[in-house]
Amino acid sequence: MAGNSFGTLYKITTYGESHGVGVGGIIEGVAPGLEIDIDYVQQELDRRRPGQSEITTPRDEEDKIEFLSGVFEGKATGTPIAFVIRNKDQRPADYGNLKDLYRPSHADYTYQTKYGIRDHRGGGRQSARETIARVAAGAVAKKMLEPLGISIKAYVSQVGELKLDKPYTELDLNNIESNIVRCPDDEMAKEMIEYIDTIRRDKDSVGGVITCVISGLPVGLGEPVFNKLHAILAQAMLSINAVKGFEYGSGFEAASMLGSAHNDEFINVDGKIKSKTNRSGGIQGGISNGEDIYFKVAFKPVATISKVQNTVDMDGKEVVMEAKGRHDPCVVPRAVPIVEAMSAIVLADAHLLNKMYK
């Protein structure tokens, strides 16, 4: 099975299944001597952890990380860093009735057809539980980027049709963690929480959008042609479970604009070249230009719902199914740290690649 690794110099390989022994990863590219702040890594994992509020899955996992190699006396040795997060609250029996069924909008059918075998327990390798390893690797990457002054902050900007229209420049991004939906606008956050709870009680699910802002970037990160910075960010985001769309800068709105209105004019600010506007989203020619990078990631409604649905079994027979198990009514609150983590992994890799030109 290919596709378990991401990155070039800063590289993460993940392993594990939703209801197996555990999930984990191997990180390559961490310089020897970097402090590995286990408390910080755990803090980031706790932001993704299930069961953290009434609008998330009630699965009760501590998600405690264990470093197996590559760390000595709290610092990276320069060798691969291996870690594991053990599954404690597995309930594979919840999925017994799904063993021979293809769940609507899940990867059951494609996995079975491609590999001839699949782990039906919560989706196995398909499950978003795999993203724990990404968050851990992202936490280490954030610490690599911290001395460079690079900040990554993501927040929920839309749930269903409830949309926060304010630009990020008018929001206090320090308020992101002040509520369980991770929206920096208190009034909109209340509406979102109430709506998600209504969806949960109705045994359904709803999608949403996460906005991410990256500031403090130097000029020069990213490679032209195939490895443009926005292309790698798009790949990173689209690899996250349930993601259906990615746009950066002016995004799809650019299609309806004139060049004279869209172009970012350059100006001189105290001897430093800046752009008067930032419709480019901090990236030009696939390379960071020093302005903020901002983008949006669209998530679909969680596919597993408790409502009765029609499907077929492995023999093609039409059946009626009712999913059991514990699932998020809306994935975006818990996906915020995942978006940040994948951004950090991309930037840590781009930083290491850029050092080759120095």
N, C-alpha and C positions, 0 to 999 in steps of 0.2 A: 504494500500500500504506500503510494507516494504522497507527498504533500503534507508531511508532518513537521517540516522545518520552515522557518522564515528568517530572512536576513542574510547578509553577506559576511561582514566582519563581526558585527554584534548579531549573534544568531541564537534563536530559541528553537528547540525541538521538544514537542510535548508528547505525552503518552497517557494512557489510562481511559477508563470507561466510567459512565455515570454510576453504575451500581456494582462495579468491580472493587478490588481491594483499595484502590486509590487512583489519584491522578498526579502528574508531576511533570518535570521538564529538565532539560539540560541547557545551560546558558554558556555560550562561548563568546570570547571577545572582551571579557572583563579584565582590565589591567591589574596586575599584582599590586597589592597595597590599598586598593579601594576599600573603604570601610563598608561592611555589609551590616546595615542597621536592621537586625531581625525584628525589632519592635515596629519599625516603620513598615517593613514588608508585611508584617501581620496586620498592621493598621489598614493598609491598602486592601488586603484580602478580606478584612472585616466589612469593608464598604461593599464588596461583591457578595458577601455571605448570604445564603438563604435564611429565611426565618427572622429577618431583622426588623420587620414591621408587619402591620396587618394587611398591607397591600402587596406583599410578596409571598412566594411559596412558603408554607409552614414547615418544609423539610428542615430538620434541626441538625445542622452541621457546624462544628466549631471551626473547621477549616484551618487547623493548626499546621504550620509548615515545619518540615524537618529538612535541614541541609545535610546531604549525605557526603558531599565532596566539594573541593574547591574553596573551602573557607577554613581558615585556621586563626584562632584567637581573634575572631571578629573581623578579619580582613580577607579579601580575595587573594588567592595564591597565584592566580594567572592561569590555572588549569580549569578544565570545564567544571562548572558549578552544577551539581545534580541535587535535586530536591524532590520531596514527595509530600502530598497532602492526602492523608488516609480518609477514606469514606467511613463514617461511623453510623449513619442513619439510613442504611440501605433497606429498601423494602421491595426486593425483586418480585415478591408474590403479587404486588399491585399490578404487575404487567403480564401476569399469566394468561389473562384472557386476550391479550394482544399478540401472542406468539405467532399465530397463523394469519393475522390480519394486516392489511396495509392501511395505516392511519392516514386520513386526509391531510395533504400538504406536508407530510413528513418524508424522510428519506428512506423509509422502509423498503419500498419497491425498487428504488435505484440501487441501494446497497445490495439487496438480495440478488438482483439481476446481474450486477457487476461482479460481486465476489462469490456468490453462491452460498453465502452464510452471513448472518447478521446477529448482533446482540440486541434482543428485543427489550431488555431491561432498561426502560427509560431512554431507549435510543442508543445505549452503549457509547460508541465513539462519536455518534452524531450529536450527542447531548451538549448543551451549553456549559455543562460542568467542566468540560475541557478548558474553558477560558480561565479557570483558576490559575493554571500554569502561566498564561499570558500576563495576568495581573502581577504575579510574583516576579516574572522577568521584567515587566514594565516598571515595577518599584525599584529594582536594581538600576535600570536604565535612567530613571528619574534622578537617582543619586549621582549618576555619572554626569548628567546634564546640569545639575544644581550649581556647581562652581562656575559654569559658563553663563549663569544668569537666565537660563531658559525656563519658562514657566508654562505649564500645560493645565488648562482648566476646562472641563466639560460640564454641561448642565442640560437638564430636560427643558426643551423649548416648545414642545408640543405633545399632547396626548389626545388621540382621536382628533376631533375638530377644535379642541381647546388649544389655541396657538398664542404664544407670547411674541407679539409683533415688535417689541422694543429691540433696537440693535444692542449688541453686547456692550458697546461703549457707554450705554445709558444704564447699565445694570451694575450692581455691586456683587461681583463674582465671589466675594468672601462669604456671601450668604448661601452659597450652594448647599452646604451641609446643614443648614439650619432647619430643614424639614425633610420628611421621609421620601418625598418625590424628587428631591434634588433640583428644584426650580428656584432661582434666586429672587423671584418676584413673589412676595408673600401671598398676595391676593390670588394670583393665578395658581399658586401652589395649592391653596385650599380648594379651589375648584377642581383641580386635577385629582387630588386625593379623594374627594367626594365622588367624582365620576368613576375612578378606578374601582372604588369600593362597591359602587352600584353594579359595575360590570362583573365584579367578583361574585356578588350575591346572585347574579343572574346566570352564573356558571358559564360565562363567556370570557372573551379576551379582547384587548384593544391595542393598537400600535401607537407609535409616537416618533418623535424626532429628538435627537441629541445634537446640540451645537458645541463645538470645541474651539477654543481660542488658544493659540500658541504665541507667546510673546518673548521678547529678549533674544531673538534669533540673530545670528550674524549673517552677513551677506555671503552667499556661496555654497550653501548646503544643497545637495541634489546634483544629479548628473543629467546631461541633455539626452535627447533622442528617446531611447526606450526606458531609461531609468529616471525620468523626470520625478521630482520630489512629489508633485501632486499625484502622479501615477502610482507611486509606491504607497502613498497614503491611502489612495483609493483601494488598492489591492488589500492593504491591511484592514481597512474598515469593512470591505465587502466579504472578507474572510470570517467576520464575526457572525455567529448564528443569528438568523432572523433579519439580517440587514438586507434591504431592498434597493437602497439608493444612496448616492454620495454626490455632493456638490460643494465646490469651494469658491471663495470670493463671491462675485456676482452670480455665479452659477447659471441656472436656466434663464434668469432674467436678462442676461447679456444678449440672448437671442433676439430680443425685441428692442434693443437699444441701437443708437447710432454710434459710430466710432468716435465722433466728436464729443459725445456725452459719456462714453465708457472709458476713454483713455485716462490713465493716471499721469498727470503732468508732474515732471520732476521740479523740485525746488531746492534751494540752498538754505539750510537752517544752521546758522553759526558754523559754516564751513563743512557741514555734513550734508550729503545728498540724501534727500527724502522724497517721497511722493505725496503730492497734495491730497490725493484721495487714495483709496485702497481697494478698488474694485477687482484688482488682480489677486487679492487674497494673499498677499505676501510672497507670491511666487511668479516669476517671469522667466520664460524659456526653460521651465522646469527647475529653476534655481532660486533659492530664497533671496529676497531683496532687502531684508532687514526690517520690513514692516510685519505687523501681526499676520500670522496665518490663521484664517478662520474657515470652518467648513461645517456642513450639516450631514448627519447620518440618519437615514430613515429606517425604522424598524417595523416589520409587519406585526400583526396580532400573533400571539403565541399560538402555535398550531394545535396543541393539546388542550381541549376544552371538555367540560363535563356534560355538555349537551349530547343528546342522542344524534348520531350521524350515520349516513349511509356510506358503505365502502364495499370492497370485495376481499375475499380471503386469497390464500396463495394458489388456490385452484381456480380462481376467477369467479367463484360463486358470490353472488350479491348477498351481503349480510348487513345487519344493523349493529352498531357498536356504541358502547358508552365507556369512555376512558375513565380509569381510576388514577390513583397517584396524586402527587402534590405539585401544583404548577402555578406560575406567576400569571395573574390576570393581565399584567402589563410589564414587559421586560425592561423598559427604558430606565427606571430608577436604579436597578442593579447593573445596568449596562454602562453607566457613566464611567466607573473606574476601568472598565474594559476598553472603552474608547480612548481614555487617557493613556492606558498601558500600551496599546498598540501604537499610539502616536509617539510615545517615548522610545519604543523599540526602533521605530523608523528613524527617528532623529539621532539616536545613539549610533546607529549604523551609518547614517549619513555623515555624522561628525567624524567617525573613524575613517571613513572613505575620504573625506575632505582633507584629513591630515596627510594623505599620501601626496598632496600637491604642495605641501609646505616645505 
